[in-house]
Amino acid sequence: MIRSVLAVLAGYVVTGLGATASDLLIGVIFPGWQNRPLGQPPTLFHTVPYVLYTALFAVVGGYLAALIARRLEIRHAIAVGVLGFLLALGPVISNFPTDLTWYKIAVPPLFLAGAYLGGYLRLRQVSKDATSSEVETAGEV
């Protein structure tokens, strides 16, 4: 039980830290990146990279949760996705008047899908490892 909770929390924290670090890095590379007039919606130039790297880090978070859990990989990854989905709703709702409509609709489900993909990738890796160890064991007989 504790391993499961820690796996989900670790997956979510890695996702959040990765997205935040990417925000900061982009701010260093492109000074003024996040400066826009108050109440103005962000441009595609601002939102597309954010959506892409958030989805990428959701995959990493789902994978990490599945790796740490070592069982029921997809369920743990989905738990990361659900947590991210629910927590992403807060900023989406609070920024509703200023954010782009497609962005508000895309981010929470994309977080969920990315985390699921991470768990799926880990499950495939575990399945391949099990298959290759069975082949090696059969060859030793």
C-alpha positions in Angstrom: 0.0 0.0 0.0 2.7 2.5 1.0 4.7 1.6 -2.2 1.6 2.3 -4.3 1.0 5.7 -2.6 4.7 6.6 -3.0 4.7 5.5 -6.6 1.8 7.7 -7.5 3.2 10.7 -5.6 6.6 10.3 -7.2 5.1 10.1 -10.6 3.1 13.2 -10.1 6.0 15.1 -8.5 8.3 14.3 -11.4 5.6 15.4 -13.8 5.1 18.7 -12.0 8.9 19.4 -11.5 9.6 18.6 -15.1 7.0 20.9 -16.4 8.0 23.7 -14.0 11.7 23.2 -14.8 10.8 23.4 -18.5 8.9 26.7 -17.9 12.0 28.1 -16.2 14.3 26.9 -18.9 12.2 28.4 -21.6 12.1 31.6 -19.6 15.9 31.7 -19.6 16.2 30.9 -23.3 13.4 33.3 -24.3 13.4 36.2 -21.9 9.9 37.7 -21.6 8.4 34.4 -22.6 5.6 34.5 -20.0 5.1 38.3 -20.0 1.8 39.2 -21.5 -0.7 42.0 -20.6 -3.0 41.1 -17.7 -6.2 39.5 -18.9 -4.9 38.8 -22.4 -5.0 35.1 -23.6 -1.7 33.4 -24.2 -0.7 32.9 -27.9 -0.1 29.6 -29.6 3.6 30.4 -29.2 3.1 30.1 -25.4 0.6 27.3 -25.1 1.7 24.7 -27.6 5.2 24.1 -26.0 3.5 24.0 -22.6 1.0 21.4 -23.7 3.7 19.3 -25.4 6.2 19.2 -22.5 3.4 18.7 -19.9 2.3 15.6 -21.9 5.9 14.4 -22.2 6.4 14.7 -18.5 3.1 13.0 -17.8 4.4 10.0 -19.8 7.6 10.1 -17.6 5.5 10.3 -14.5 3.2 7.4 -15.4 6.3 5.3 -16.3 8.0 6.1 -13.0 4.9 5.3 -11.0 4.6 1.9 -12.8 8.3 1.3 -12.3 8.2 2.0 -8.6 5.0 0.1 -8.0 6.3 -3.1 -9.6 2.8 -4.5 -10.0 -0.5 -3.3 -11.5 1.6 -0.9 -13.6 -1.3 0.5 -15.6 -3.4 1.2 -12.5 -0.6 3.2 -10.9 0.0 5.2 -14.0 -3.7 5.9 -14.3 -3.7 7.1 -10.7 -1.0 9.6 -11.6 -3.1 10.7 -14.6 -6.3 11.1 -12.5 -4.4 13.1 -9.9 -2.9 15.3 -12.6 -6.3 15.6 -14.3 -8.0 16.7 -11.2 -5.3 19.1 -10.1 -5.1 20.6 -13.6 -8.8 21.4 -13.5 -8.1 24.1 -10.8 -5.9 26.4 -12.9 -8.0 25.7 -16.0 -11.1 26.8 -14.2 -9.5 29.8 -12.4 -7.9 31.0 -15.7 -11.1 30.3 -17.7 -11.7 33.8 -19.0 -8.1 34.3 -20.2 -6.9 30.9 -21.5 -7.6 29.6 -25.0 -10.6 27.3 -25.2 -8.7 24.4 -26.9 -6.1 24.6 -24.2 -8.6 24.4 -21.4 -10.1 21.3 -23.1 -6.8 19.6 -24.0 -4.6 19.8 -20.9 -6.5 17.7 -18.3 -7.2 14.7 -20.6 -3.8 14.9 -22.2 -2.3 14.6 -18.7 -4.4 11.4 -18.2 -3.5 10.0 -21.6 0.2 10.7 -21.1 0.4 9.0 -17.8 -1.5 6.0 -19.2 1.0 5.8 -22.0 3.9 5.8 -19.5 2.4 2.9 -17.6 1.7 1.1 -20.9 5.4 1.5 -21.9 6.6 0.2 -18.6 4.2 -2.8 -18.8 5.5 -3.6 -22.3 9.1 -3.4 -21.0 8.2 -5.8 -18.1 6.5 -8.2 -20.6 9.6 -8.2 -22.9 11.9 -8.8 -20.0 9.8 -11.7 -18.8 9.6 -13.2 -22.3 13.4 -12.9 -22.8 14.2 -14.4 -19.4 11.8 -17.4 -20.2 13.7 -17.9 -23.5 17.1 -17.8 -21.7 15.9 -20.2 -19.0 14.5 -22.6 -21.7 17.9 -22.5 -23.5 19.8 -23.5 -20.3 17.8 -26.7 -19.8 
